[in-house]
Each structure stands twice: as structure tokens, then as C-alpha cells.
Amino acid sequence: MVCGPPTLLPKFIGSLGVQIELDVKKALAWCDVANVLRIQLERQQIKYFPSLREYSLYYGITKKTLDDLKKPIVIMHPGPINRGVELSSDVADSPNSIILDQVENGVAIRMAVLYLLAGAIA
């Protein structure tokens, strides 16, 4: 399942059999793990939503959002985080978060891939 503003979702993702949900609370209730992505404002030439405040209001995950769920879920994020936009600090730093492990492991994986690729060239 993917969730986000329609303007940020890939146009034909539904044709791949991926469920689309526009309500973040419904999406979080459905999942066991949420991999939250960063709004990359530096790569946007046009505005895909009215404001960061509005995005955060509708799609940001807060402690209250998680507390309202009837189950614990794991929060992932590849980093860096726009704190207060996609995740509040209390969610990013919560026991539900494995963000620091994810970032650390991502560095190790990229190093291993580069090492293997460099060895294949030599």
C-alpha cells in the first residue's frame, strides 16, 4: 500500500496492483511497518501541495496518530528526516522507530555494493 497526496503518487502505481490510500490513519491501521519518505523540496520545481503545514496536518505522523492505533507499528525512514513534517520528533525518537538502524545498515549495504562493483571492474 502507498499513501500520500495524489500529486506525489506515481501516476500508474495502481496498475501494478498496489493499493492506494489517501488517508494516512487508514494506511497506518492497515500496516505493521510504515516506511515514511522525506519531502524533497529541493527537487521540486513546482508545488505538489499547498504548504508544508498542510502536508504535515494531513500526512504527518505524530505520537497521537500512533497512540490512536489499536496496535504498535514499526516506523522506518531512510533519512534525513524533516522533523515536524513527515514525522514528529517524538515519533522519530520513539521505541517504535528503527530509523537509526535503517540508516546505519543502509550505509553498510551501499559500501558493500560499491566494494563488490569495484572488484568486478579490476
C-alpha positions in Angstrom: 0.0 0.0 0.0 1.1 3.6 -0.7 -0.3 6.7 0.9 0.2 10.3 0.2 -1.2 13.3 -1.6 -2.4 12.2 -5.1 0.1 14.8 -6.6 3.0 12.8 -5.1 1.9 9.3 -6.0 3.3 7.7 -9.2 0.6 8.1 -11.9 0.2 4.4 -12.8 1.1 2.7 -9.4 -2.4 1.3 -9.1 -1.9 -0.6 -12.3 0.9 -2.6 -10.6 -1.6 -4.0 -8.1 -0.5 -1.6 -5.4 -3.3 -0.4 -3.1 -3.6 3.4 -2.9 -4.8 5.0 0.3 -5.2 8.8 0.7 -5.9 8.7 4.4 -2.7 8.2 6.5 -4.7 6.9 9.5 -6.3 4.2 7.5 -2.9 3.3 5.9 -1.3 3.1 9.3 -4.1 0.9 10.7 -3.6 -1.5 7.7 0.2 -1.8 8.1 2.6 -3.4 10.6 5.6 -1.3 9.3 5.4 2.2 7.8 8.4 3.3 5.7 7.9 7.1 5.6 9.7 9.1 2.9 11.0 12.6 3.1 9.5 15.5 1.2 12.4 16.6 -1.1 11.6 20.2 -1.6 15.0 20.9 -3.1 14.0 18.6 -6.1 10.6 20.2 -6.7 10.3 22.8 -9.4 6.6 23.2 -8.8 4.4 22.9 -5.7 2.8 19.5 -5.4 0.8 20.5 -2.3 -0.2 23.9 -0.8 2.2 24.1 2.1 4.4 22.0 4.5 2.0 22.9 7.2 -0.9 21.4 5.3 1.1 18.3 4.4 2.1 17.8 8.0 -1.5 18.2 9.1 -2.9 15.6 6.7 0.1 13.2 6.3 2.5 13.8 9.2 2.7 11.1 11.8 2.6 12.2 15.4 2.6 10.4 18.7 -1.2 11.0 18.9 -1.6 9.3 15.5 0.3 6.3 16.7 -1.5 6.3 20.1 -4.8 6.2 18.3 -3.9 3.0 16.5 -5.1 -0.2 18.3 -1.7 -1.8 17.7 2.0 -0.9 17.7 3.7 -0.4 14.3 7.3 0.0 13.4 8.4 3.3 11.9 11.1 3.4 9.2 12.6 6.4 7.3 15.7 6.4 5.1 16.7 9.8 6.4 17.3 12.6 6.6 14.0 13.5 8.4 12.2 16.8 8.1 11.2 16.7 11.7 7.7 18.1 12.2 6.8 17.5 8.6 6.6 13.8 7.9 7.3 12.7 11.4 7.2 14.5 14.7 10.4 14.2 16.8 8.6 12.1 19.5 7.8 9.5 16.8 11.2 9.6 15.2 12.9 9.1 18.6 10.3 6.6 19.9 10.8 2.9 20.7 8.6 2.2 17.6 11.3 3.8 15.4 14.2 1.8 13.8 15.3 4.8 11.7 18.9 4.9 13.1 19.4 1.2 12.5 18.0 1.6 9.0 20.3 4.5 8.2 23.3 2.7 9.6 22.6 -0.5 7.7 21.9 1.4 4.5 25.5 2.9 4.7 27.0 -0.6 5.2 25.0 -2.0 2.3 26.0 0.8 -0.1 29.6 0.3 1.0 29.4 -3.5 0.3 27.8 -2.9 -3.1 30.5 -0.4 -4.1 33.2 -2.8 -2.9 31.8 -5.6 -5.0 31.3 -3.4 -8.1 34.9 -2.1 -7.8 36.2 -5.6 -7.5 34.3 -6.6 -10.6 36.0 -3.8 -12.6 39.6 -4.7 -11.5 
